[in-house]
């Protein structure tokens, strides 16, 4: 299965609690943090919900 890298590009300050929980579930605690995940529909759904905060890097 393919993998994607997700990078936190915006700060967590001022986010809604639901958005904070999504970032916590991805393990993104600090700006510029990058994590690698399997490319699954669940991960894609989380990224779609917080697309203004994260970027998918190759």
PDB file of N, CA, C and O in Angstrom:
ATOM      1  N   UNK A   1       0.840  -1.178   0.000  1.00  0.00           N
ATOM      2  CA  UNK A   1       0.000   0.000   0.000  1.00  0.00           C
ATOM      3  C   UNK A   1       0.883   1.239   0.000  1.00  0.00           C
ATOM      4  O   UNK A   1       1.950   1.248   0.614  1.00  0.00           O
ATOM      5  N   UNK A   2       0.445   2.266  -0.678  1.00  0.00           N
ATOM      6  CA  UNK A   2       1.206   3.510  -0.777  1.00  0.00           C
ATOM      7  C   UNK A   2       1.229   4.236   0.566  1.00  0.00           C
ATOM      8  O   UNK A   2       0.382   4.018   1.432  1.00  0.00           O
ATOM      9  N   UNK A   3       2.212   5.093   0.707  1.00  0.00           N
ATOM     10  CA  UNK A   3       2.327   5.892   1.919  1.00  0.00           C
ATOM     11  C   UNK A   3       2.276   7.368   1.559  1.00  0.00           C
ATOM     12  O   UNK A   3       2.680   7.769   0.468  1.00  0.00           O
ATOM     13  N   UNK A   4       1.773   8.171   2.490  1.00  0.00           N
ATOM     14  CA  UNK A   4       1.767   9.620   2.305  1.00  0.00           C
ATOM     15  C   UNK A   4       2.426  10.265   3.517  1.00  0.00           C
ATOM     16  O   UNK A   4       2.361   9.743   4.630  1.00  0.00           O
ATOM     17  N   UNK A   5       3.054  11.397   3.282  1.00  0.00           N
ATOM     18  CA  UNK A   5       3.647  12.176   4.364  1.00  0.00           C
ATOM     19  C   UNK A   5       2.790  13.410   4.577  1.00  0.00           C
ATOM     20  O   UNK A   5       2.441  14.117   3.631  1.00  0.00           O
ATOM     21  N   UNK A   6       2.457  13.655   5.838  1.00  0.00           N
ATOM     22  CA  UNK A   6       1.614  14.792   6.187  1.00  0.00           C
ATOM     23  C   UNK A   6       2.420  15.733   7.058  1.00  0.00           C
ATOM     24  O   UNK A   6       3.050  15.316   8.030  1.00  0.00           O
ATOM     25  N   UNK A   7       2.395  17.013   6.699  1.00  0.00           N
ATOM     26  CA  UNK A   7       3.178  18.032   7.404  1.00  0.00           C
ATOM     27  C   UNK A   7       2.241  19.088   7.983  1.00  0.00           C
ATOM     28  O   UNK A   7       1.345  19.573   7.292  1.00  0.00           O
ATOM     29  N   UNK A   8       2.446  19.442   9.244  1.00  0.00           N
ATOM     30  CA  UNK A   8       1.656  20.495   9.881  1.00  0.00           C
ATOM     31  C   UNK A   8       2.259  21.834   9.491  1.00  0.00           C
ATOM     32  O   UNK A   8       3.406  22.120   9.835  1.00  0.00           O
ATOM     33  N   UNK A   9       1.500  22.662   8.776  1.00  0.00           N
ATOM     34  CA  UNK A   9       2.029  23.922   8.271  1.00  0.00           C
ATOM     35  C   UNK A   9       1.467  25.136   9.001  1.00  0.00           C
ATOM     36  O   UNK A   9       2.003  26.236   8.860  1.00  0.00           O
ATOM     37  N   UNK A  10       0.404  24.963   9.774  1.00  0.00           N
ATOM     38  CA  UNK A  10      -0.169  26.071  10.537  1.00  0.00           C
ATOM     39  C   UNK A  10      -0.152  25.723  12.014  1.00  0.00           C
ATOM     40  O   UNK A  10      -0.100  24.550  12.385  1.00  0.00           O
ATOM     41  N   UNK A  11      -0.196  26.737  12.846  1.00  0.00           N
ATOM     42  CA  UNK A  11      -0.149  26.547  14.289  1.00  0.00           C
ATOM     43  C   UNK A  11      -1.463  25.971  14.816  1.00  0.00           C
ATOM     44  O   UNK A  11      -2.518  26.132  14.203  1.00  0.00           O
ATOM     45  N   UNK A  12      -1.378  25.298  15.963  1.00  0.00           N
ATOM     46  CA  UNK A  12      -2.556  24.749  16.627  1.00  0.00           C
ATOM     47  C   UNK A  12      -3.303  25.795  17.443  1.00  0.00           C
ATOM     48  O   UNK A  12      -4.401  25.524  17.930  1.00  0.00           O
ATOM     49  N   UNK A  13      -2.736  26.968  17.599  1.00  0.00           N
ATOM     50  CA  UNK A  13      -3.334  28.020  18.429  1.00  0.00           C
ATOM     51  C   UNK A  13      -4.670  28.457  17.829  1.00  0.00           C
ATOM     52  O   UNK A  13      -4.753  28.758  16.639  1.00  0.00           O
ATOM     53  N   UNK A  14      -5.699  28.489  18.648  1.00  0.00           N
ATOM     54  CA  UNK A  14      -7.003  28.978  18.232  1.00  0.00           C
ATOM     55  C   UNK A  14      -7.861  27.974  17.485  1.00  0.00           C
ATOM     56  O   UNK A  14      -8.888  28.347  16.919  1.00  0.00           O
ATOM     57  N   UNK A  15      -7.469  26.725  17.469  1.00  0.00           N
ATOM     58  CA  UNK A  15      -8.257  25.716  16.762  1.00  0.00           C
ATOM     59  C   UNK A  15      -9.449  25.257  17.588  1.00  0.00           C
ATOM     60  O   UNK A  15      -9.478  25.397  18.811  1.00  0.00           O
ATOM     61  N   UNK A  16     -10.421  24.712  16.892  1.00  0.00           N
ATOM     62  CA  UNK A  16     -11.547  24.096  17.566  1.00  0.00           C
ATOM     63  C   UNK A  16     -11.084  22.793  18.220  1.00  0.00           C
ATOM     64  O   UNK A  16     -10.138  22.166  17.743  1.00  0.00           O
ATOM     65  N   UNK A  17     -11.737  22.383  19.298  1.00  0.00           N
ATOM     66  CA  UNK A  17     -11.335  21.137  19.965  1.00  0.00           C
ATOM     67  C   UNK A  17     -11.343  19.915  19.043  1.00  0.00           C
ATOM     68  O   UNK A  17     -10.479  19.048  19.166  1.00  0.00           O
ATOM     69  N   UNK A  18     -12.291  19.837  18.137  1.00  0.00           N
ATOM     70  CA  UNK A  18     -12.343  18.695  17.214  1.00  0.00           C
ATOM     71  C   UNK A  18     -11.120  18.681  16.291  1.00  0.00           C
ATOM     72  O   UNK A  18     -10.579  17.620  15.979  1.00  0.00           O
ATOM     73  N   UNK A  19     -10.696  19.860  15.866  1.00  0.00           N
ATOM     74  CA  UNK A  19      -9.510  19.940  15.008  1.00  0.00           C
ATOM     75  C   UNK A  19      -8.256  19.557  15.781  1.00  0.00           C
ATOM     76  O   UNK A  19      -7.366  18.904  15.237  1.00  0.00           O
ATOM     77  N   UNK A  20      -8.181  19.955  17.038  1.00  0.00           N
ATOM     78  CA  UNK A  20      -7.042  19.573  17.878  1.00  0.00           C
ATOM     79  C   UNK A  20      -6.984  18.058  18.051  1.00  0.00           C
ATOM     80  O   UNK A  20      -5.906  17.466  18.008  1.00  0.00           O
ATOM     81  N   UNK A  21      -8.145  17.433  18.246  1.00  0.00           N
ATOM     82  CA  UNK A  21      -8.182  15.979  18.405  1.00  0.00           C
ATOM     83  C   UNK A  21      -7.717  15.269  17.137  1.00  0.00           C
ATOM     84  O   UNK A  21      -7.040  14.244  17.213  1.00  0.00           O
ATOM     85  N   UNK A  22      -8.075  15.805  15.978  1.00  0.00           N
ATOM     86  CA  UNK A  22      -7.624  15.200  14.730  1.00  0.00           C
ATOM     87  C   UNK A  22      -6.109  15.300  14.588  1.00  0.00           C
ATOM     88  O   UNK A  22      -5.460  14.347  14.158  1.00  0.00           O
ATOM     89  N   UNK A  23      -5.547  16.450  14.949  1.00  0.00           N
ATOM     90  CA  UNK A  23      -4.088  16.594  14.893  1.00  0.00           C
ATOM     91  C   UNK A  23      -3.423  15.662  15.894  1.00  0.00           C
ATOM     92  O   UNK A  23      -2.377  15.081  15.602  1.00  0.00           O
ATOM     93  N   UNK A  24      -4.023  15.513  17.078  1.00  0.00           N
ATOM     94  CA  UNK A  24      -3.478  14.584  18.074  1.00  0.00           C
ATOM     95  C   UNK A  24      -3.512  13.148  17.554  1.00  0.00           C
ATOM     96  O   UNK A  24      -2.570  12.386  17.774  1.00  0.00           O
ATOM     97  N   UNK A  25      -4.580  12.783  16.874  1.00  0.00           N
ATOM     98  CA  UNK A  25      -4.678  11.415  16.356  1.00  0.00           C
ATOM     99  C   UNK A  25      -3.636  11.156  15.271  1.00  0.00           C
ATOM    100  O   UNK A  25      -3.201  10.020  15.080  1.00  0.00           O
ATOM    101  N   UNK A  26      -3.238  12.206  14.565  1.00  0.00           N
ATOM    102  CA  UNK A  26      -2.175  12.066  13.568  1.00  0.00           C
ATOM    103  C   UNK A  26      -0.788  12.166  14.190  1.00  0.00           C
ATOM    104  O   UNK A  26       0.209  11.833  13.549  1.00  0.00           O
ATOM    105  N   UNK A  27      -0.725  12.625  15.438  1.00  0.00           N
ATOM    106  CA  UNK A  27       0.568  12.756  16.105  1.00  0.00           C
ATOM    107  C   UNK A  27       1.315  14.005  15.716  1.00  0.00           C
ATOM    108  O   UNK A  27       2.537  14.062  15.856  1.00  0.00           O
ATOM    109  N   UNK A  28       0.610  15.010  15.228  1.00  0.00           N
ATOM    110  CA  UNK A  28       1.246  16.267  14.822  1.00  0.00           C
ATOM    111  C   UNK A  28       1.112  17.277  15.958  1.00  0.00           C
ATOM    112  O   UNK A  28       0.052  17.871  16.153  1.00  0.00           O
ATOM    113  N   UNK A  29       2.192  17.462  16.701  1.00  0.00           N
ATOM    114  CA  UNK A  29       2.168  18.327  17.882  1.00  0.00           C
ATOM    115  C   UNK A  29       2.742  19.710  17.618  1.00  0.00           C
ATOM    116  O   UNK A  29       2.304  20.690  18.219  1.00  0.00           O
ATOM    117  N   UNK A  30       3.728  19.795  16.714  1.00  0.00           N
ATOM    118  CA  UNK A  30       4.416  21.066  16.481  1.00  0.00           C
ATOM    119  C   UNK A  30       4.374  21.421  15.001  1.00  0.00           C
ATOM    120  O   UNK A  30       4.244  20.553  14.138  1.00  0.00           O
ATOM    121  N   UNK A  31       4.487  22.722  14.730  1.00  0.00           N
ATOM    122  CA  UNK A  31       4.574  23.170  13.342  1.00  0.00           C
ATOM    123  C   UNK A  31       5.769  22.528  12.658  1.00  0.00           C
ATOM    124  O   UNK A  31       6.795  22.257  13.282  1.00  0.00           O
ATOM    125  N   UNK A  32       5.616  22.294  11.367  1.00  0.00           N
ATOM    126  CA  UNK A  32       6.660  21.695  10.527  1.00  0.00           C
ATOM    127  C   UNK A  32       6.929  20.219  10.844  1.00  0.00           C
ATOM    128  O   UNK A  32       7.854  19.629  10.285  1.00  0.00           O
ATOM    129  N   UNK A  33       6.138  19.623  11.725  1.00  0.00           N
ATOM    130  CA  UNK A  33       6.279  18.197  12.021  1.00  0.00           C
ATOM    131  C   UNK A  33       5.758  17.389  10.835  1.00  0.00           C
ATOM    132  O   UNK A  33       4.745  17.743  10.232  1.00  0.00           O
ATOM    133  N   UNK A  34       6.455  16.306  10.504  1.00  0.00           N
ATOM    134  CA  UNK A  34       6.075  15.453   9.376  1.00  0.00           C
ATOM    135  C   UNK A  34       5.914  14.028   9.887  1.00  0.00           C
ATOM    136  O   UNK A  34       6.763  13.520  10.620  1.00  0.00           O
ATOM    137  N   UNK A  35       4.823  13.392   9.497  1.00  0.00           N
ATOM    138  CA  UNK A  35       4.573  11.983   9.846  1.00  0.00           C
ATOM    139  C   UNK A  35       4.201  11.225   8.580  1.00  0.00           C
ATOM    140  O   UNK A  35       3.631  11.797   7.651  1.00  0.00           O
ATOM    141  N   UNK A  36       4.521   9.950   8.548  1.00  0.00           N
ATOM    142  CA  UNK A  36       4.210   9.100   7.403  1.00  0.00           C
ATOM    143  C   UNK A  36       3.105   8.126   7.801  1.00  0.00           C
ATOM    144  O   UNK A  36       3.141   7.525   8.875  1.00  0.00           O
ATOM    145  N   UNK A  37       2.120   7.982   6.908  1.00  0.00           N
ATOM    146  CA  UNK A  37       0.975   7.104   7.140  1.00  0.00           C
ATOM    147  C   UNK A  37       0.703   6.277   5.898  1.00  0.00           C
ATOM    148  O   UNK A  37       1.098   6.647   4.793  1.00  0.00           O
ATOM    149  N   UNK A  38       0.029   5.161   6.088  1.00  0.00           N
ATOM    150  CA  UNK A  38      -0.481   4.406   4.949  1.00  0.00           C
ATOM    151  C   UNK A  38      -1.620   5.206   4.334  1.00  0.00           C
ATOM    152  O   UNK A  38      -2.395   5.846   5.045  1.00  0.00           O
ATOM    153  N   UNK A  39      -1.715   5.166   3.030  1.00  0.00           N
ATOM    154  CA  UNK A  39      -2.726   5.941   2.311  1.00  0.00           C
ATOM    155  C   UNK A  39      -4.059   5.203   2.371  1.00  0.00           C
ATOM    156  O   UNK A  39      -4.388   4.418   1.481  1.00  0.00           O
ATOM    157  N   UNK A  40      -4.821   5.467   3.430  1.00  0.00           N
ATOM    158  CA  UNK A  40      -6.121   4.828   3.611  1.00  0.00           C
ATOM    159  C   UNK A  40      -7.228   5.885   3.545  1.00  0.00           C
ATOM    160  O   UNK A  40      -6.955   7.073   3.712  1.00  0.00           O
ATOM    161  N   UNK A  41      -8.459   5.468   3.306  1.00  0.00           N
ATOM    162  CA  UNK A  41      -9.570   6.432   3.291  1.00  0.00           C
ATOM    163  C   UNK A  41      -9.738   7.174   4.621  1.00  0.00           C
ATOM    164  O   UNK A  41     -10.142   8.337   4.626  1.00  0.00           O
ATOM    165  N   UNK A  42      -9.437   6.525   5.739  1.00  0.00           N
ATOM    166  CA  UNK A  42      -9.574   7.180   7.037  1.00  0.00           C
ATOM    167  C   UNK A  42      -8.590   8.343   7.170  1.00  0.00           C
ATOM    168  O   UNK A  42      -8.959   9.425   7.627  1.00  0.00           O
ATOM    169  N   UNK A  43      -7.346   8.118   6.773  1.00  0.00           N
ATOM    170  CA  UNK A  43      -6.337   9.178   6.844  1.00  0.00           C
ATOM    171  C   UNK A  43      -6.681  10.293   5.870  1.00  0.00           C
ATOM    172  O   UNK A  43      -6.549  11.472   6.200  1.00  0.00           O
ATOM    173  N   UNK A  44      -7.123   9.926   4.669  1.00  0.00           N
ATOM    174  CA  UNK A  44      -7.524  10.937   3.684  1.00  0.00           C
ATOM    175  C   UNK A  44      -8.698  11.776   4.204  1.00  0.00           C
ATOM    176  O   UNK A  44      -8.762  12.976   3.938  1.00  0.00           O
ATOM    177  N   UNK A  45      -9.623  11.157   4.938  1.00  0.00           N
ATOM    178  CA  UNK A  45     -10.754  11.891   5.494  1.00  0.00           C
ATOM    179  C   UNK A  45     -10.324  12.891   6.546  1.00  0.00           C
ATOM    180  O   UNK A  45     -10.827  14.014   6.583  1.00  0.00           O
ATOM    181  N   UNK A  46      -9.391  12.489   7.405  1.00  0.00           N
ATOM    182  CA  UNK A  46      -8.878  13.409   8.422  1.00  0.00           C
ATOM    183  C   UNK A  46      -8.170  14.577   7.755  1.00  0.00           C
ATOM    184  O   UNK A  46      -8.362  15.728   8.148  1.00  0.00           O
ATOM    185  N   UNK A  47      -7.352  14.288   6.750  1.00  0.00           N
ATOM    186  CA  UNK A  47      -6.628  15.352   6.046  1.00  0.00           C
ATOM    187  C   UNK A  47      -7.605  16.302   5.362  1.00  0.00           C
ATOM    188  O   UNK A  47      -7.365  17.509   5.326  1.00  0.00           O
ATOM    189  N   UNK A  48      -8.686  15.785   4.825  1.00  0.00           N
ATOM    190  CA  UNK A  48      -9.685  16.640   4.174  1.00  0.00           C
ATOM    191  C   UNK A  48     -10.348  17.577   5.175  1.00  0.00           C
ATOM    192  O   UNK A  48     -10.658  18.721   4.844  1.00  0.00           O
ATOM    193  N   UNK A  49     -10.565  17.098   6.397  1.00  0.00           N
ATOM    194  CA  UNK A  49     -11.207  17.931   7.428  1.00  0.00           C
ATOM    195  C   UNK A  49     -10.311  19.062   7.904  1.00  0.00           C
ATOM    196  O   UNK A  49     -10.798  20.129   8.277  1.00  0.00           O
ATOM    197  N   UNK A  50      -8.987  18.831   7.892  1.00  0.00           N
ATOM    198  CA  UNK A  50      -8.058  19.852   8.395  1.00  0.00           C
ATOM    199  C   UNK A  50      -7.081  20.281   7.295  1.00  0.00           C
ATOM    200  O   UNK A  50      -5.912  20.555   7.562  1.00  0.00           O
ATOM    201  N   UNK A  51      -7.575  20.332   6.065  1.00  0.00           N
ATOM    202  CA  UNK A  51      -6.718  20.639   4.920  1.00  0.00           C
ATOM    203  C   UNK A  51      -6.104  22.037   4.998  1.00  0.00           C
ATOM    204  O   UNK A  51      -5.062  22.285   4.391  1.00  0.00           O
ATOM    205  N   UNK A  52      -6.735  22.955   5.739  1.00  0.00           N
ATOM    206  CA  UNK A  52      -6.187  24.300   5.880  1.00  0.00           C
ATOM    207  C   UNK A  52      -5.022  24.343   6.870  1.00  0.00           C
ATOM    208  O   UNK A  52      -4.358  25.373   6.987  1.00  0.00           O
ATOM    209  N   UNK A  53      -4.763  23.259   7.576  1.00  0.00           N
ATOM    210  CA  UNK A  53      -3.694  23.204   8.571  1.00  0.00           C
ATOM    211  C   UNK A  53      -2.512  22.348   8.141  1.00  0.00           C
ATOM    212  O   UNK A  53      -1.392  22.561   8.605  1.00  0.00           O
ATOM    213  N   UNK A  54      -2.750  21.383   7.259  1.00  0.00           N
ATOM    214  CA  UNK A  54      -1.712  20.427   6.888  1.00  0.00           C
ATOM    215  C   UNK A  54      -1.460  20.453   5.385  1.00  0.00           C
ATOM    216  O   UNK A  54      -2.253  20.979   4.605  1.00  0.00           O
ATOM    217  N   UNK A  55      -0.327  19.867   5.011  1.00  0.00           N
ATOM    218  CA  UNK A  55       0.001  19.697   3.592  1.00  0.00           C
ATOM    219  C   UNK A  55       0.493  18.272   3.402  1.00  0.00           C
ATOM    220  O   UNK A  55       1.165  17.712   4.268  1.00  0.00           O
ATOM    221  N   UNK A  56       0.147  17.686   2.248  1.00  0.00           N
ATOM    222  CA  UNK A  56       0.640  16.358   1.909  1.00  0.00           C
ATOM    223  C   UNK A  56       1.897  16.555   1.079  1.00  0.00           C
ATOM    224  O   UNK A  56       1.857  17.123  -0.012  1.00  0.00           O
ATOM    225  N   UNK A  57       3.024  16.074   1.619  1.00  0.00           N
ATOM    226  CA  UNK A  57       4.307  16.214   0.918  1.00  0.00           C
ATOM    227  C   UNK A  57       4.696  14.867   0.345  1.00  0.00           C
ATOM    228  O   UNK A  57       4.304  13.820   0.859  1.00  0.00           O
ATOM    229  N   UNK A  58       5.465  14.908  -0.716  1.00  0.00           N
ATOM    230  CA  UNK A  58       5.842  13.648  -1.365  1.00  0.00           C
ATOM    231  C   UNK A  58       7.177  13.131  -0.909  1.00  0.00           C
ATOM    232  O   UNK A  58       7.623  12.080  -1.370  1.00  0.00           O
TER     233      UNK A  58
END
